[in-house]
Amino acid sequence: MDVSYAHQLKHPVFKVISQYATAQQLEVYVIGGWVRDLLMEQPSKDIDILVLGDGPTLARAVADILKVKKVSIFKNFGTAHFKYKDLDIEFVGARKESYAPDSRKPFTSAGTLQDDQNRRDFTINSMAISLRAETLGQLIDPFNGQADLEAGIIRTPLDPHITFSDDPLRMLRAIRFATRFDFQITGSCLQAIKANADRLQILSQERITDELNKIILTKQPSRGFKLMQATALLDQFFEELTALQGVETRDGKAHKDNFLHTLEVLDNLALNSTDLWLRWAAILHDIAKAPTKRFDPQIGWTFHGHEELGAKMVPRLFKRLRLPLDHQMKYVQKMVRLHLRPIALVKGSVTDAAIRRLLHEAGDDIDDLMLLCNADITSKNEFKVKRYKQNFELVAEKLKLVEEKDRVRNFQPPVSGQLIMDTFQIGPCTAIGTIKMHIKDAILEGHIANDFEEAFAEMLRFGSELGLKAVDLPPQPE
């Protein structure tokens, strides 16, 4: 029995399109992701409209009726787009495609509804619903996409080898949808992805990274990374991460699989944060463990300095992956460099001086750093995990108390370089930086309070040790 979805098409956009299509005797459909999300009972703000005819012409006509002033026309692709309230609406004429081996940009020509559904990436994205009055709400589903939705299956409408070779981005999209919806990719599709993995080379890094970020932002991103690793996609653009894979044993001593550990940290963090850049910090926090891995017969495997080397690797990785090189990169770099510091406090004694230094270096990102470090506790020993979690609570409480008392988050020494020069009647020289660093360390170590009077007194004392003589000027706070 056919089911009509006409009752789901009450939005003014659909009413206008339906009335216009009927009056002009056009075949018009809503197709793709909006239909998929409708059947999954999920909200969608993106609407793809397919017309057997000229997409931009239909877009202009509908925009005029809806009183939309700005319509973007893409002549090379035969598409048009406009926004209406909170909706993004794209119009395209039905087309068939053919591809050159060295490009994912297709040669297109006018086609039928079937031609257009044939060129879609997955069966769940190839379903269409008619908008013409005579057939309003009728679902056209030639590849049983509805059944695949119910079964939780990602499958291509046609031969997956052709689908993925033509447009390699579809391989990453398959993994993204499988991760987002917790669906299974069919065995034939997985084999085709692995066979065509090197076709990613024809894609721009920006397109790859855009899909990668969408995978990272899912509820359980580890699933996407495991699929990318199993199908050899990850090797095509992120060898530093796949280099962490595997366990090596020597003299009966083994280290953990740092690739799987990284994914576990990422999933742990995803439970408590949707911030993309903090998730990137989780991905990169141990990225330098492969190049720093050493075996010591006395203590086993070591990764000394992986946090510092990892921080140095971040800019290069961000540049290659076409990620932003401004404050987001610096934030991730800071997280990678500092990720061991709270854990060291948890394992050892929690001194005020260590807390002050951590607060000063982490600044306003201290809470994010604590989230990352909590996620980094992946031991299978429940007793050890419980003890670490309890100690983390103590560190968090200590952070709060020290911050309230000493105000060292993002602080600058209370005495300025200008005051040092005026007091000792000296010009710019290395002694100024030496004095400022000494005062900062004295405050962080708790030897003096974070206020002007004590800092000025320490400046006079230490300046005298350096052989500087203060002029008789009363100090004035700046």
PLY file of the C-alpha trace (Angstrom):
ply
format ascii 1.0
element vertex 478
property float x
property float y
property float z
element edge 477
property int vertex1
property int vertex2
end_header
0.00 0.00 0.00
1.43 3.36 -1.07
1.86 5.95 1.68
1.36 9.63 0.92
3.51 12.24 2.65
1.33 15.15 1.52
0.50 15.99 5.13
4.24 16.63 5.72
4.33 19.29 2.99
2.36 22.06 4.71
5.26 24.51 4.88
4.68 27.64 2.71
7.75 26.78 0.61
6.24 23.47 -0.49
2.82 25.02 -1.07
4.25 27.72 -3.34
6.42 25.26 -5.28
3.51 22.83 -5.66
1.13 25.51 -6.92
3.67 26.89 -9.37
4.72 23.44 -10.63
1.09 22.42 -11.14
0.24 25.62 -13.00
3.31 25.29 -15.24
2.86 21.52 -15.66
6.34 20.85 -14.28
7.52 17.69 -12.56
9.06 18.89 -9.30
10.30 16.87 -6.32
11.89 17.34 -2.93
14.80 14.92 -2.91
17.76 13.72 -0.86
18.56 14.57 2.75
15.26 16.29 3.59
13.31 13.18 2.59
15.73 10.94 4.51
15.41 13.06 7.64
11.61 13.17 7.27
11.44 9.38 7.28
13.83 9.27 10.25
11.63 11.82 12.05
14.55 14.21 12.37
14.39 17.98 11.74
16.09 19.34 8.64
16.78 22.88 7.50
18.21 21.94 4.09
15.78 21.36 1.22
16.86 20.13 -2.21
14.30 20.75 -4.97
14.61 18.78 -8.23
12.81 19.88 -11.38
12.62 18.23 -14.77
13.62 21.47 -16.40
15.65 24.55 -15.45
16.49 24.83 -11.76
17.44 28.52 -11.65
14.27 29.53 -13.50
12.14 27.70 -10.91
14.19 29.24 -8.07
13.62 32.79 -9.34
9.88 32.21 -9.75
9.47 30.74 -6.27
11.65 33.47 -4.73
9.47 36.14 -6.32
6.32 34.62 -4.85
7.94 34.29 -1.40
9.34 37.84 -1.71
12.93 36.61 -1.36
15.26 39.24 -2.80
18.58 37.40 -3.02
18.90 34.31 -5.21
22.36 32.84 -5.89
22.71 31.33 -9.37
25.50 28.85 -10.22
25.44 28.68 -14.02
28.24 26.11 -14.33
26.26 23.63 -12.25
22.77 24.63 -13.31
21.76 25.21 -9.70
20.33 28.04 -7.63
20.01 28.71 -3.92
18.23 31.03 -1.55
17.42 31.27 2.13
13.86 31.57 3.35
13.55 32.25 7.07
15.50 29.39 8.70
15.63 27.17 5.59
18.38 26.68 2.99
16.73 25.79 -0.31
18.60 24.59 -3.40
17.09 24.10 -6.84
18.56 21.88 -9.54
17.43 20.52 -12.86
17.37 16.72 -13.21
20.60 15.61 -14.81
22.81 12.70 -15.64
26.55 12.74 -15.09
29.79 11.35 -16.46
33.25 11.76 -14.97
36.83 12.16 -16.15
39.30 9.93 -14.25
41.27 12.85 -12.84
38.38 14.95 -11.50
35.32 14.66 -9.27
33.62 17.45 -11.25
31.15 15.76 -13.59
30.10 16.48 -17.13
26.36 16.97 -16.86
23.43 16.95 -19.25
19.68 17.16 -18.83
18.16 13.95 -17.60
15.13 12.24 -16.14
14.17 11.70 -12.52
15.63 8.19 -12.81
18.90 9.58 -14.20
19.12 11.95 -11.25
18.37 9.26 -8.68
20.97 6.99 -10.32
23.70 9.60 -9.73
22.94 9.99 -5.99
25.50 8.78 -3.46
23.41 6.40 -1.31
20.02 4.76 -1.46
18.91 6.64 1.66
19.69 9.91 -0.13
18.09 9.01 -3.47
14.43 9.09 -2.40
12.14 11.78 -3.78
8.66 13.05 -2.93
6.49 14.58 -5.64
5.36 18.20 -5.21
2.96 18.35 -8.16
-0.71 18.42 -7.14
-1.74 15.28 -9.03
0.88 13.14 -7.23
1.55 15.33 -4.17
3.29 13.40 -1.39
4.07 10.32 -3.48
7.41 8.70 -2.53
9.59 7.62 -5.45
12.08 5.10 -4.07
13.58 2.95 -6.85
16.48 1.61 -4.74
14.56 0.70 -1.58
16.15 3.50 0.42
13.29 3.41 2.91
14.01 -0.25 3.66
17.72 0.56 4.05
16.82 3.32 6.50
14.80 0.90 8.59
17.58 -1.70 8.45
20.31 0.87 9.16
22.29 0.24 5.97
24.54 2.48 3.89
24.49 1.29 0.27
25.04 2.91 -3.13
22.28 2.91 -5.77
24.62 1.57 -8.46
27.95 -0.28 -8.51
29.90 1.11 -5.53
33.22 0.91 -7.42
31.85 3.28 -10.06
30.10 5.50 -7.49
33.23 5.93 -5.37
35.70 6.16 -8.24
33.60 8.87 -9.90
33.38 10.99 -6.75
35.78 9.82 -4.00
34.29 12.24 -1.49
31.36 9.80 -1.28
33.65 7.34 0.54
34.10 9.78 3.41
30.39 10.65 3.27
29.55 6.94 3.63
31.63 6.78 6.78
30.20 10.03 8.06
26.60 8.85 7.65
27.43 5.45 9.18
28.97 7.21 12.18
26.24 9.83 12.53
23.32 7.40 12.28
25.07 4.31 13.71
24.41 2.46 10.44
26.33 -0.39 8.83
28.11 0.05 5.50
27.51 -3.01 3.28
30.43 -5.35 2.67
30.55 -4.57 -1.05
30.71 -0.84 -0.30
33.50 -1.31 2.25
35.49 -3.36 -0.27
34.94 -0.69 -2.91
36.09 2.05 -0.53
39.28 0.17 0.26
39.90 -0.52 -3.43
39.43 3.14 -4.32
41.11 4.71 -1.27
43.90 6.28 -3.33
41.26 8.17 -5.35
41.15 10.63 -2.44
44.23 12.17 -4.07
42.05 13.96 -6.64
40.15 15.78 -3.87
41.13 19.09 -2.35
42.26 18.85 1.25
39.55 21.35 2.19
36.81 18.93 1.08
38.44 16.03 2.94
38.84 18.06 6.13
35.26 19.31 5.95
34.01 15.69 6.03
36.57 14.80 8.69
35.34 17.60 10.97
31.76 16.41 10.56
32.86 12.92 11.64
34.74 14.38 14.62
31.57 16.19 15.74
29.42 13.04 15.89
28.43 11.44 19.19
30.91 8.57 18.85
33.62 9.76 16.45
35.88 6.75 17.11
33.62 4.66 14.89
34.34 6.90 11.92
38.09 6.82 12.55
38.11 3.03 12.82
36.23 2.77 9.52
38.65 5.22 7.86
41.57 3.21 9.19
40.12 -0.17 8.17
39.44 1.04 4.61
42.89 2.69 4.23
41.36 6.16 3.83
43.12 7.55 6.90
46.51 6.61 5.46
45.83 8.91 2.52
45.88 12.11 4.55
46.70 11.44 8.22
49.65 9.05 8.48
50.77 10.58 11.78
47.62 9.18 13.41
47.79 5.72 11.85
51.47 5.54 12.91
50.20 5.26 16.50
48.52 1.95 15.72
49.76 -1.35 17.09
51.35 -2.86 20.18
55.03 -3.73 20.43
56.38 -6.15 23.01
60.02 -6.47 24.06
61.43 -8.44 26.99
57.87 -9.19 28.03
57.01 -5.49 28.26
54.35 -4.01 26.00
52.89 -0.55 25.47
49.24 0.13 24.74
47.86 0.73 21.25
48.08 4.52 21.15
45.77 4.77 18.14
42.95 3.03 20.01
43.80 4.97 23.17
43.49 8.25 21.25
40.06 7.24 19.95
38.96 6.27 23.44
40.04 9.68 24.75
38.13 11.33 21.88
34.95 9.41 22.73
35.34 10.17 26.44
35.68 13.85 25.66
32.71 13.77 23.27
30.51 12.81 26.22
31.23 16.18 27.85
32.06 18.64 25.08
30.89 19.44 21.55
33.78 21.85 20.95
35.50 20.90 17.68
38.90 22.25 18.70
38.96 20.53 22.07
38.14 17.31 20.19
41.06 18.05 17.87
43.24 18.41 20.98
42.12 14.93 22.02
43.07 13.57 18.58
46.51 15.19 18.69
47.39 14.93 22.38
49.59 11.84 21.85
50.41 12.44 18.17
54.18 12.46 18.87
54.26 9.12 20.67
55.42 7.31 17.52
58.54 9.43 16.95
59.39 9.59 20.68
58.94 5.87 21.42
62.00 4.32 23.07
62.63 1.07 24.95
64.45 1.15 28.28
65.33 -2.34 29.61
64.85 -1.11 33.18
61.45 0.57 32.89
60.03 -0.53 29.53
58.59 1.73 26.84
58.90 5.49 27.17
57.58 8.47 25.20
59.60 11.25 26.83
58.87 14.72 25.52
55.93 13.65 23.36
53.88 16.57 24.64
56.47 19.14 23.56
57.16 17.52 20.19
53.41 17.08 19.69
52.86 20.81 20.27
55.55 21.56 17.66
53.81 19.24 15.18
50.43 20.98 15.51
51.13 23.97 13.20
52.48 21.72 10.45
49.49 19.37 10.71
46.99 22.24 10.74
48.61 23.77 7.67
48.57 20.51 5.72
45.01 19.65 6.73
43.86 23.17 5.85
42.69 23.87 9.38
42.72 27.48 10.67
46.16 28.74 11.65
45.08 31.44 14.08
43.70 31.17 17.63
42.19 27.68 17.09
45.59 26.26 16.20
47.26 27.99 19.15
44.54 26.68 21.46
45.08 23.07 20.31
48.84 23.54 20.56
48.48 24.71 24.16
46.23 21.75 25.05
48.72 19.28 23.57
51.68 20.88 25.35
49.95 20.95 28.74
47.96 17.71 28.67
50.32 15.87 31.02
50.50 18.60 33.64
47.23 17.96 35.52
47.87 14.21 35.35
51.30 14.75 36.95
49.56 16.64 39.76
47.06 13.82 40.19
49.85 11.27 40.49
52.01 13.35 42.81
51.70 15.99 45.47
49.51 19.00 44.72
51.51 22.06 45.75
50.24 25.62 45.52
53.25 26.52 43.36
52.46 23.79 40.81
48.82 24.89 40.74
49.81 28.54 40.23
52.08 27.64 37.32
49.36 25.52 35.69
46.80 28.28 36.10
49.17 30.83 34.64
50.05 28.73 31.58
46.54 27.42 30.88
44.82 30.75 31.52
41.15 30.80 30.58
41.48 27.34 29.02
42.10 25.59 32.33
38.62 24.06 32.45
39.00 22.64 28.94
42.40 21.25 29.88
40.88 19.48 32.88
38.16 18.00 30.64
40.82 16.69 28.26
42.90 15.21 31.06
39.90 13.54 32.63
39.11 11.98 29.25
42.73 10.79 29.05
42.16 8.34 31.91
41.50 5.14 29.97
42.98 2.48 32.22
41.11 -0.82 32.37
41.97 -1.00 36.08
38.78 0.25 37.76
40.54 0.90 41.06
43.19 3.06 39.37
40.55 4.98 37.42
38.52 5.62 40.56
41.60 6.87 42.40
42.58 9.15 39.51
39.07 10.59 39.29
39.05 11.32 43.03
42.46 12.99 42.79
41.22 15.04 39.84
38.43 16.37 42.02
41.05 17.41 44.59
43.11 19.16 41.90
39.99 20.96 40.59
39.15 22.16 44.10
42.75 23.27 44.65
42.68 25.17 41.35
39.60 27.04 42.50
41.07 27.94 45.90
44.44 29.09 44.55
42.79 31.13 41.79
40.58 32.92 44.31
43.53 33.60 46.61
46.35 34.46 44.20
44.66 35.62 40.96
47.39 34.18 38.73
45.31 33.17 35.73
46.67 35.18 32.74
48.49 37.53 35.12
51.36 39.84 34.23
54.00 40.84 36.80
52.77 43.89 38.77
55.88 45.87 37.84
56.34 46.95 34.24
59.47 47.19 32.15
59.09 50.97 32.10
58.99 51.12 35.90
62.17 49.01 36.09
63.96 51.38 33.69
62.76 54.47 35.57
63.66 53.04 38.98
67.18 51.97 38.02
67.73 54.67 35.38
68.64 52.15 32.69
67.73 51.79 29.05
66.36 48.70 27.29
68.53 45.69 28.19
68.39 42.01 29.16
68.27 42.89 32.87
64.67 44.10 32.49
63.47 40.73 31.22
65.53 38.96 33.89
63.90 41.01 36.67
60.37 40.54 35.30
60.89 36.76 34.98
62.30 36.59 38.51
59.27 38.41 39.93
56.86 36.21 37.99
58.60 33.06 39.28
58.60 34.43 42.82
54.84 34.96 42.65
54.17 31.56 41.08
56.36 29.84 43.66
54.53 31.67 46.45
57.59 33.55 47.73
55.78 36.87 47.35
52.14 37.86 46.93
50.70 38.90 43.58
50.49 42.60 44.47
52.44 45.75 43.64
54.05 46.45 47.03
55.68 43.05 47.46
56.63 42.86 43.78
58.26 46.32 43.93
60.21 45.41 47.04
61.45 42.21 45.40
62.38 44.20 42.29
64.60 46.49 44.41
66.20 43.57 46.23
66.89 41.52 43.12
68.02 44.56 41.13
70.59 45.25 43.82
71.87 41.66 43.44
72.34 42.37 39.75
74.41 45.44 40.61
71.71 47.98 39.77
71.17 51.04 41.93
67.71 52.52 42.39
67.20 56.25 42.20
65.29 57.91 45.02
61.84 57.85 43.39
58.66 56.91 45.23
57.04 53.92 43.47
53.68 54.55 41.86
51.37 51.73 40.81
50.52 51.88 37.10
0 1
1 2
2 3
3 4
4 5
5 6
6 7
7 8
8 9
9 10
10 11
11 12
12 13
13 14
14 15
15 16
16 17
17 18
18 19
19 20
20 21
21 22
22 23
23 24
24 25
25 26
26 27
27 28
28 29
29 30
30 31
31 32
32 33
33 34
34 35
35 36
36 37
37 38
38 39
39 40
40 41
41 42
42 43
43 44
44 45
45 46
46 47
47 48
48 49
49 50
50 51
51 52
52 53
53 54
54 55
55 56
56 57
57 58
58 59
59 60
60 61
61 62
62 63
63 64
64 65
65 66
66 67
67 68
68 69
69 70
70 71
71 72
72 73
73 74
74 75
75 76
76 77
77 78
78 79
79 80
80 81
81 82
82 83
83 84
84 85
85 86
86 87
87 88
88 89
89 90
90 91
91 92
92 93
93 94
94 95
95 96
96 97
97 98
98 99
99 100
100 101
101 102
102 103
103 104
104 105
105 106
106 107
107 108
108 109
109 110
110 111
111 112
112 113
113 114
114 115
115 116
116 117
117 118
118 119
119 120
120 121
121 122
122 123
123 124
124 125
125 126
126 127
127 128
128 129
129 130
130 131
131 132
132 133
133 134
134 135
135 136
136 137
137 138
138 139
139 140
140 141
141 142
142 143
143 144
144 145
145 146
146 147
147 148
148 149
149 150
150 151
151 152
152 153
153 154
154 155
155 156
156 157
157 158
158 159
159 160
160 161
161 162
162 163
163 164
164 165
165 166
166 167
167 168
168 169
169 170
170 171
171 172
172 173
173 174
174 175
175 176
176 177
177 178
178 179
179 180
180 181
181 182
182 183
183 184
184 185
185 186
186 187
187 188
188 189
189 190
190 191
191 192
192 193
193 194
194 195
195 196
196 197
197 198
198 199
199 200
200 201
201 202
202 203
203 204
204 205
205 206
206 207
207 208
208 209
209 210
210 211
211 212
212 213
213 214
214 215
215 216
216 217
217 218
218 219
219 220
220 221
221 222
222 223
223 224
224 225
225 226
226 227
227 228
228 229
229 230
230 231
231 232
232 233
233 234
234 235
235 236
236 237
237 238
238 239
239 240
240 241
241 242
242 243
243 244
244 245
245 246
246 247
247 248
248 249
249 250
250 251
251 252
252 253
253 254
254 255
255 256
256 257
257 258
258 259
259 260
260 261
261 262
262 263
263 264
264 265
265 266
266 267
267 268
268 269
269 270
270 271
271 272
272 273
273 274
274 275
275 276
276 277
277 278
278 279
279 280
280 281
281 282
282 283
283 284
284 285
285 286
286 287
287 288
288 289
289 290
290 291
291 292
292 293
293 294
294 295
295 296
296 297
297 298
298 299
299 300
300 301
301 302
302 303
303 304
304 305
305 306
306 307
307 308
308 309
309 310
310 311
311 312
312 313
313 314
314 315
315 316
316 317
317 318
318 319
319 320
320 321
321 322
322 323
323 324
324 325
325 326
326 327
327 328
328 329
329 330
330 331
331 332
332 333
333 334
334 335
335 336
336 337
337 338
338 339
339 340
340 341
341 342
342 343
343 344
344 345
345 346
346 347
347 348
348 349
349 350
350 351
351 352
352 353
353 354
354 355
355 356
356 357
357 358
358 359
359 360
360 361
361 362
362 363
363 364
364 365
365 366
366 367
367 368
368 369
369 370
370 371
371 372
372 373
373 374
374 375
375 376
376 377
377 378
378 379
379 380
380 381
381 382
382 383
383 384
384 385
385 386
386 387
387 388
388 389
389 390
390 391
391 392
392 393
393 394
394 395
395 396
396 397
397 398
398 399
399 400
400 401
401 402
402 403
403 404
404 405
405 406
406 407
407 408
408 409
409 410
410 411
411 412
412 413
413 414
414 415
415 416
416 417
417 418
418 419
419 420
420 421
421 422
422 423
423 424
424 425
425 426
426 427
427 428
428 429
429 430
430 431
431 432
432 433
433 434
434 435
435 436
436 437
437 438
438 439
439 440
440 441
441 442
442 443
443 444
444 445
445 446
446 447
447 448
448 449
449 450
450 451
451 452
452 453
453 454
454 455
455 456
456 457
457 458
458 459
459 460
460 461
461 462
462 463
463 464
464 465
465 466
466 467
467 468
468 469
469 470
470 471
471 472
472 473
473 474
474 475
475 476
476 477
